[in-house]
């Protein structure tokens, strides 16, 4: 029987020998680790907050060391924290779960070798590193490099993965895919065809809402902001540039800070809609801003296309 440990922050150890230190609150999984003790294996799986569900694929990790530590909360209450050093042993998935008191356990764990299964089940692993952002370049239709960058959780060093999606998708689709991969890695710790498609839908929906929200409340600084971060695109870049310029001009003219910001926000939105030719109608401004202003394409991709996309990337930054 293997103990299943949900994690909501997406931090998983590098599958083969990578070590990370986790902090677990007593009453929220800490006792389970303390009882298991050093030398035992646990399966760490992402907890999907939006879905309130446990993702079935994670990393088998060996408990190198487990110890308790007291800490004071902001309200003065004392809490017992369980500290654990975890060493990754490989990817795996659970097929069945059983609740045993406060614990989740499984007697049906399947090891997964993503490199060996790349042809039929291509995937990009987010274990051992934290994806932070990315960028898409466009040289011509056959040369569209996409880079996803982040940080090695064990060493703190900058790492990245790259792929050229030229000849496979358009520039706008590549930009959308970039965001989808980042979101999938942060949410599921794994980018597969399914998690990529799911992440693209959620990411483009939030991007459209950011435009709608900005138009409705005259907040240009919100354009392109989603749960996974800020999107670098012409519309967002123009919004930041115009907002800063208008604000400085207003302050220089002797207006108060509040008045300067208020007028700069409205002037910026007026300039954006005029220069980009965007509508202000709430029912269509989000989609138009997504496609015309932010260079994204929300057209659903085929599963086979997603698999081809993922195969062009390495399995992880160390591959």
C-alpha positions as CSV (number, residue, x, y, z in Angstrom):
1,X,0.0,0.0,0.0
2,X,1.3,3.4,-1.0
3,X,0.4,6.7,0.8
4,X,-0.9,9.3,-1.6
5,X,0.1,12.9,-0.7
6,X,-1.8,15.7,-2.5
7,X,0.0,19.0,-3.1
8,X,-1.7,22.2,-4.1
9,X,1.3,24.3,-5.0
10,X,2.4,22.1,-7.9
11,X,5.9,21.5,-6.5
12,X,7.0,18.0,-7.3
13,X,10.6,16.7,-6.9
14,X,12.7,15.9,-10.0
15,X,11.6,12.3,-10.9
16,X,15.1,10.7,-10.7
17,X,17.1,11.7,-7.6
18,X,15.9,15.3,-7.2
19,X,15.4,16.5,-3.7
20,X,13.0,19.1,-2.3
21,X,12.0,20.1,1.2
22,X,8.3,20.3,2.0
23,X,6.4,21.8,4.9
24,X,3.2,20.1,6.0
25,X,0.8,21.3,8.7
26,X,-0.2,18.9,11.4
27,X,-3.7,17.8,10.6
28,X,-3.2,18.3,6.8
29,X,-1.0,15.3,5.9
30,X,1.8,16.0,8.3
31,X,1.1,13.1,10.7
32,X,0.9,10.7,7.7
33,X,4.5,11.5,6.8
34,X,5.6,11.4,10.4
35,X,4.1,7.9,10.9
36,X,5.5,6.6,7.6
37,X,9.0,7.6,8.6
38,X,12.3,8.0,6.7
39,X,12.9,5.4,3.9
40,X,9.3,5.0,2.9
41,X,7.9,5.9,-0.5
42,X,4.9,8.1,-1.1
43,X,3.2,9.2,-4.3
44,X,2.9,13.0,-4.6
45,X,0.1,14.1,-6.8
46,X,-1.2,17.6,-7.7
47,X,-4.5,18.7,-6.1
48,X,-6.5,20.6,-8.7
49,X,-8.0,23.4,-6.8
50,X,-10.5,24.5,-9.4
51,X,-11.8,21.0,-9.8
52,X,-11.4,20.0,-6.2
53,X,-9.9,16.7,-7.5
54,X,-6.7,14.8,-7.2
55,X,-4.8,14.4,-10.5
56,X,-3.9,10.7,-10.9
57,X,-0.3,11.2,-12.1
58,X,2.5,12.4,-9.9
59,X,6.0,11.5,-8.6
60,X,7.0,8.6,-6.3
61,X,9.2,10.2,-3.7
62,X,11.3,8.6,-0.9
63,X,11.2,10.2,2.5
64,X,14.8,11.0,3.2
65,X,14.1,12.8,6.5
66,X,11.0,13.7,8.5
67,X,11.0,16.0,11.5
68,X,8.7,18.2,13.5
69,X,9.0,21.9,14.1
70,X,6.9,24.4,16.1
71,X,5.9,27.7,14.5
72,X,3.8,30.7,15.6
73,X,1.0,32.0,13.3
74,X,0.2,35.7,12.9
75,X,-2.6,35.3,15.5
76,X,-0.2,33.9,18.1
77,X,-1.4,30.4,17.8
78,X,1.2,27.6,18.0
79,X,1.2,25.1,15.1
80,X,3.2,21.9,14.6
81,X,4.8,21.7,11.2
82,X,6.1,18.5,9.7
83,X,9.2,19.0,7.6
84,X,10.2,16.4,5.1
85,X,13.0,16.0,2.6
86,X,11.6,14.2,-0.4
87,X,13.7,12.4,-3.1
88,X,12.1,11.7,-6.5
89,X,12.1,8.1,-7.7
90,X,10.1,8.3,-10.9
91,X,6.7,9.2,-12.4
92,X,3.7,7.0,-11.5
93,X,-0.1,7.0,-11.5
94,X,-2.7,5.6,-9.2
95,X,-5.6,3.7,-10.5
96,X,-7.7,3.2,-7.3
97,X,-7.8,5.1,-4.1
98,X,-8.9,4.0,-0.6
99,X,-9.5,6.3,2.4
100,X,-7.9,5.1,5.6
101,X,-8.8,7.6,8.3
102,X,-7.4,10.9,7.2
103,X,-5.1,9.3,4.7
104,X,-5.4,8.3,1.0
105,X,-3.7,5.1,0.0
106,X,-3.5,2.9,-3.1
107,X,-2.5,-0.7,-3.8
108,X,-2.6,-0.1,-7.6
109,X,0.3,2.1,-8.5
110,X,1.7,2.1,-12.1
111,X,5.3,3.4,-12.8
112,X,5.4,5.6,-16.0
113,X,8.5,6.2,-18.2
114,X,7.5,9.2,-20.3
115,X,10.6,8.9,-22.5
116,X,9.8,5.3,-23.4
117,X,6.1,6.1,-23.9
118,X,6.7,9.3,-25.9
119,X,5.3,8.0,-29.2
120,X,1.9,7.0,-27.9
121,X,1.7,9.2,-24.8
122,X,3.8,12.3,-25.3
123,X,4.2,14.5,-22.2
124,X,6.2,17.4,-20.8
125,X,7.0,17.0,-17.1
126,X,6.7,19.9,-14.7
127,X,8.4,17.9,-11.9
128,X,11.6,19.3,-10.4
129,X,11.1,22.8,-11.9
130,X,8.6,25.7,-11.7
131,X,7.5,27.1,-15.1
132,X,7.4,30.8,-14.7
133,X,6.8,32.2,-18.2
134,X,7.5,32.0,-21.9
135,X,7.8,33.7,-25.2
136,X,7.0,33.0,-28.8
137,X,9.1,34.2,-31.7
138,X,7.9,34.5,-35.3
139,X,10.4,34.4,-38.2
140,X,8.4,32.8,-40.9
141,X,5.7,30.2,-41.2
142,X,8.3,27.4,-40.9
143,X,10.2,29.0,-38.0
144,X,8.2,29.7,-34.9
145,X,10.4,29.0,-31.8
146,X,8.6,28.7,-28.5
147,X,10.4,28.9,-25.2
148,X,9.1,28.1,-21.7
149,X,11.4,29.1,-18.8
150,X,11.4,28.5,-15.1
151,X,13.5,27.6,-12.1
152,X,15.1,24.3,-10.9
153,X,13.5,23.6,-7.5
154,X,16.6,22.0,-6.1
155,X,19.3,24.3,-7.3
156,X,17.5,27.6,-8.0
157,X,19.1,27.8,-11.4
158,X,17.2,29.0,-14.5
159,X,16.1,26.3,-16.9
160,X,13.9,26.2,-20.0
161,X,12.5,24.0,-22.7
162,X,12.3,25.0,-26.3
163,X,10.6,23.8,-29.5
164,X,10.1,25.1,-33.0
165,X,6.4,24.8,-34.0
166,X,6.9,26.2,-37.5
167,X,5.0,24.3,-40.1
168,X,2.7,22.8,-37.5
169,X,0.6,25.8,-36.3
170,X,0.3,29.5,-36.9
171,X,2.0,32.2,-34.9
172,X,-1.2,33.0,-33.0
173,X,-1.8,29.3,-32.2
174,X,1.8,29.0,-31.1
175,X,1.4,31.9,-28.7
176,X,-1.8,30.4,-27.3
177,X,0.0,27.0,-27.0
178,X,2.8,28.7,-25.0
179,X,0.3,29.9,-22.4
180,X,-1.5,26.5,-22.4
181,X,1.7,24.6,-21.7
182,X,2.7,26.9,-18.8
183,X,-0.8,26.6,-17.3
184,X,-0.8,22.8,-17.6
185,X,2.6,22.5,-16.0
186,X,1.6,24.8,-13.1
187,X,-1.8,23.1,-12.6
188,X,-1.2,19.4,-13.3
189,X,2.6,19.1,-13.1
190,X,2.3,17.5,-16.5
191,X,1.5,18.7,-20.0
192,X,-0.3,16.0,-22.1
193,X,-2.7,16.4,-25.0
194,X,-5.6,16.4,-22.6
195,X,-4.2,18.9,-20.1
196,X,-3.0,21.1,-22.9
197,X,-6.4,21.3,-24.5
198,X,-8.0,21.9,-21.1
199,X,-5.5,24.6,-20.2
200,X,-5.8,26.4,-23.5
201,X,-9.6,26.7,-23.0
202,X,-9.2,28.1,-19.5
203,X,-6.3,30.4,-20.4
204,X,-8.1,32.0,-23.5
205,X,-11.3,32.4,-21.5
206,X,-9.4,34.3,-18.8
207,X,-7.6,36.4,-21.4
208,X,-11.0,37.4,-23.0
209,X,-12.4,38.2,-19.6
210,X,-9.3,40.4,-18.9
211,X,-10.2,42.5,-22.0
212,X,-13.9,42.6,-21.1
213,X,-13.0,43.7,-17.5
214,X,-10.6,46.3,-18.7
215,X,-13.1,47.8,-21.2
216,X,-15.9,47.8,-18.6
217,X,-14.0,49.5,-15.8
218,X,-11.3,51.3,-17.8
219,X,-8.4,49.3,-16.2
220,X,-5.8,48.9,-19.0
221,X,-3.3,47.4,-16.5
222,X,-5.5,44.3,-16.3
223,X,-5.3,43.4,-20.0
224,X,-3.6,40.0,-20.5
225,X,-3.5,39.0,-16.8
226,X,-4.6,35.5,-15.9
227,X,-4.2,33.1,-13.0
228,X,-0.8,32.0,-14.6
229,X,0.6,35.5,-14.9
230,X,0.8,38.3,-17.5
231,X,0.7,37.8,-21.2
232,X,3.2,39.6,-23.3
233,X,1.5,40.9,-26.4
234,X,1.0,44.1,-28.5
235,X,-2.2,45.1,-26.7
236,X,-0.8,44.6,-23.2
237,X,2.5,46.3,-24.1
238,X,0.7,49.3,-25.6
239,X,-1.5,49.5,-22.6
240,X,1.4,49.7,-20.2
241,X,3.3,52.2,-22.3
242,X,0.3,54.6,-22.8
243,X,-0.8,54.3,-19.2
244,X,2.7,55.2,-17.9
245,X,3.1,58.1,-20.4
246,X,-0.3,59.6,-19.7
247,X,0.1,59.3,-15.9
248,X,3.5,61.1,-16.0
249,X,2.0,63.8,-18.2
250,X,-0.9,64.3,-15.9
251,X,1.3,64.5,-12.8
252,X,3.7,66.9,-14.5
253,X,0.7,69.1,-15.3
254,X,0.0,69.4,-11.6
255,X,-2.9,67.0,-11.2
256,X,-3.3,64.9,-8.1
257,X,-2.1,61.3,-8.2
258,X,-5.6,59.9,-8.1
259,X,-6.8,62.2,-10.8
260,X,-3.7,61.5,-12.9
261,X,-4.3,57.8,-12.7
262,X,-8.1,58.1,-13.3
263,X,-7.6,60.2,-16.5
264,X,-4.6,58.1,-17.7
265,X,-6.6,54.9,-17.5
266,X,-9.5,56.3,-19.6
267,X,-7.3,58.0,-22.1
268,X,-5.3,54.7,-22.5
269,X,-8.4,52.7,-23.2
270,X,-9.6,55.2,-25.7
271,X,-6.2,55.1,-27.5
272,X,-6.1,51.3,-27.5
273,X,-9.6,50.9,-29.0
274,X,-8.9,53.5,-31.6
275,X,-5.5,52.4,-32.7
276,X,-6.3,48.7,-32.7
277,X,-9.7,49.1,-34.2
278,X,-11.4,47.3,-31.3
279,X,-15.1,47.4,-30.4
280,X,-16.2,48.4,-27.0
281,X,-19.3,46.1,-27.0
282,X,-19.1,43.8,-24.1
283,X,-20.4,40.8,-26.0
284,X,-17.6,40.9,-28.6
285,X,-14.7,43.0,-27.2
286,X,-13.2,40.0,-25.4
287,X,-12.9,37.8,-28.4
288,X,-11.8,40.6,-30.7
289,X,-9.2,41.7,-28.1
290,X,-7.9,38.1,-27.8
291,X,-7.5,37.7,-31.6
292,X,-6.7,41.1,-32.9
293,X,-5.0,42.8,-29.9
294,X,-3.2,39.9,-28.1
295,X,-2.4,37.6,-31.1
296,X,-4.1,34.6,-29.7
297,X,-6.2,32.0,-31.5
298,X,-8.8,30.0,-29.5
299,X,-9.6,27.6,-32.3
300,X,-9.7,24.1,-30.8
301,X,-6.8,22.0,-31.7
302,X,-7.0,18.3,-32.7
303,X,-5.7,15.8,-30.2
304,X,-3.1,14.5,-32.7
305,X,-1.9,18.0,-33.3
306,X,-1.4,18.5,-29.6
307,X,0.6,15.3,-29.5
308,X,2.8,16.5,-32.3
309,X,3.4,19.8,-30.5
310,X,4.4,18.1,-27.3
311,X,6.8,15.7,-29.0
312,X,8.7,18.7,-30.3
313,X,9.5,19.7,-26.8
314,X,11.9,17.7,-24.5
315,X,10.3,15.8,-21.7
316,X,11.9,18.2,-19.2
317,X,14.6,20.8,-19.0
318,X,17.2,18.1,-18.3
319,X,16.4,15.8,-21.2
